[in-house]
Amino acid sequence: MNKDVIYIDVEDDITAIISKVKASKEKIVALVPPKRIGVLQSAVNLRLLSRTATNSHKRLVIITNNHALMTLAASAELPVARNLQSKPEIAPIAALEVDDGEDVIDGNDLPVGEHARQAEDPVDSIAAASTGAASQLAQPPKPGESRKPRAKGGPKVPNFNTFRKKMVIGIGVGALLIAFLVWATVFAPRATIVVSAKTSNSSVNAKVAISDKLSTDASKDSIKATRALKSEKKTIDFPATGSKNVGEKAKGSVRFSTNSISNLGTTIPAGTSLTSASGVVFVTDSAVTITITNYQNAPTTVTAAEQGAKYNAATGQMTGAPNGISATLTDPTSGGTDKVVKVVTAADVQKAKESLVEAESNNVESQLKSQLKGAKVIPGSYRVDYTDVKSSPDIGAESESGNAVLSATVVYGLYGLTEAELGRYLDAYLKKQLNGSTSQRVYDNGKEKAEFQDVSNTADGAQLTLIATAKIGPKLAEADIEKQALGRKSGEIQEAMQSIQNVENVEVKYFPFWVSSVPNDEKKVNVQFKVDGE
């Protein structure tokens, strides 16, 4: 059967030896003490070792040649062996030597005078004694002299009550001492491990899309936003600044001709634009086809592209006909007149829309910010949208009075990001940066001081650049540290922990003061973390 050999160091105390015995995985444990037996010279410590071995279901053997230690081990019923190859046995306890003659009085050894004294007549002795006693009682004591009681003769009888009290006190003190030792070695030991670590900065610079219609997804660089809204219907009067000529359009006749047979069958469609020598544009009123019978004169009418007298009196050749075909006005154009009126333009409507919210925009933005409590407001995401926009008259229509009325539903909007959604995105973003590292983790994702730059509104939300600074440090698990520290001394724990990146210091505190190693019970180990001094 295998055995575990434990070499005891001179500096080891009884708790350290007990911990080593408990930690052994073998059923037979051999203890090899140093030349100076130190802590093992106590019978109480050996009894504690014997009880520990019994409770742990282990056979404990002490390897020694020291006669005193062998005797102490025998009193604790611990077997000993002279070396690791010898057969263990319980050493015999030396028998007590009884000196029967010390307390026996031999009459032959008494002095002769004593025999002679005892041989006197007992009656005379009693009489003499009575006479002496009577004379002493008859004589009063001298002034200033106290009378001493006469000591009684014969052997002194021991006081068994006093002996019994002393024995009970001794047993009580011994029980308290044993209880204290058990408490001090088994129940009292505690250890606190304080791990001090530092973090390093990790920058976040991501271009993301935000909207209340999106979901938070780091792989798609999108964050679900919260949108504050306010809408109201408004109307406003505005001047029509546009002008339009609503007079009559000039008209005329044109003929098409060609000298190429290849152009026969060519059709000039209605709406073909023809430009006169003076630069005015006319449009054909109907389609005309070049045939063998009209290739020299294929007539149609034209109408000016716009109203106005400037289109009158146009003559001569016109450009714009198909290649190889010529177009000529047969008569001067006529019938164009001028009539300029005020009309509503698109610019007029846009200016009126802006005027709808110009006076109260700042006030509305403050109201929207108050709706985004618990969310970080996105500066630059404030926007104003318009629905059901109607201009009376419509854009391009004549305004007889020179004024118009604009009605619209104005929708004010402002975006914000809740800490939950922002934190969810940053956590996922930083997880990708850690790239599966098992020794590092995120201590602060930077959401509290996150900033938003380059904000631009989109149709359904906004685009922005998210700037944040995260704190990354060592990944420390309390349960793992507790397991690694069981039964170890301070130096071993510090050496193991300080090999982890960003761990600055490890301090091990023991209680009570005589404890020198971490107990083998996780419930008696407390782990505390200090990150960046906090």
Order of alpha helices (4+ residues) and beta strands (2+ residues): beta-alpha-beta-alpha-beta-alpha-beta-alpha-alpha-alpha-beta-beta-beta-beta-beta-beta-beta-beta-beta-beta-beta-beta-beta-beta-alpha-alpha-beta-beta-beta-alpha-beta-beta-beta-alpha-alpha-beta-beta
